[in-house]
Amino acid sequence: MKTLPATRQHARETTPRPYQTGILQRHPKNPIIAPGDMPVPCSSVFNCGATRFEDRVLLLLRVEDMARDNAFHVATSKDGVNFEIQPEPIDYPLRDTESRFLENRFDMRITQLEGHYYVTHASWLGGYGSCIGTALTKDFRSFEPVGELSVPSNRNAALFPEKIQGRYARLERPQNIDGGGRIWVSYSPDLLHWGQSRPVILPDTPWSRCKVGAGAIPIKTEQGWLCVYHATAKNCATENYYLGAMLLDLQQPDRVVAAPRQFILQPETPYECMGQVPNVVFTNGAVVMPDGTLNIYYGGADTRICLAQVSVDTLVEHCLTER
Ligand code: BMA
């Protein structure tokens, strides 16, 4: 019997290392929160909002039970990797059982602004699609609904953490007529009335042909607002979700300072490619750690929570130098 040369034999017998095609480093403990880690039975835990709260990283976990009804649980951590998860869901109405106008709320993003935490989320209105909803909290125990603050179809609202030239600003993703979507910036005098909307024009790439939407809350840097966003592209089998990075102008955030053509993360590990929705990496929360590391929390295949890391400086440099 013919034998393979030693090096090729070795290659066959060694478990392939995961590819690392983007600039982000996946955490070796990934997935950092899987359904089996939850203190309640569930089928998936994913797409978490993230912020710093007191001296901890706080996540608002989207948790789906065996009926695929969802709830939100608070998880907190000192190191941003190992989380204590509250067994009781937060007290915030996710659906309107009487009129059935509001069927669900999901994908919460958390913005610390003027001493409050604003939670923006998608509100699912059945046949109308989704619109943007907002709630207010100071302590992540009681949540005050502010209301649904757009017409459908719109979602993925990321509220900027400060006023820009006297106005509040948010990234959002209204639906295009072809079913895709692009990021827009809208402005508001009072956080209730939104308008003066303008599109964010990003490069057209093969990984962002379908939808492009905000991810984590923009991070202020000297070079601009650093934003991690999601984008999708359809292939013959699935619609894959990717993450990209861009810098937006500090004074006029609908203007792009830099947006590399390269994605920063694509689905390539089993925990990103297999699950409820295959081939999805989706973020709605990132936190800057005290040492300058950006912790990007993302859902893997709409089933579990993963962590990818990069220093803020490296990601800014990447945006400015890559084309
Ligand atoms: C989007 C949202 C996300 C989800 C993604 C992939 O439209 O609904 O919550 O992670 O699809 O399924």
Residues whose N, C-alpha, C, O or C-beta is under 5 A from the ligand:
A	BS01	BMA	D107 V277 V280 F282 D302
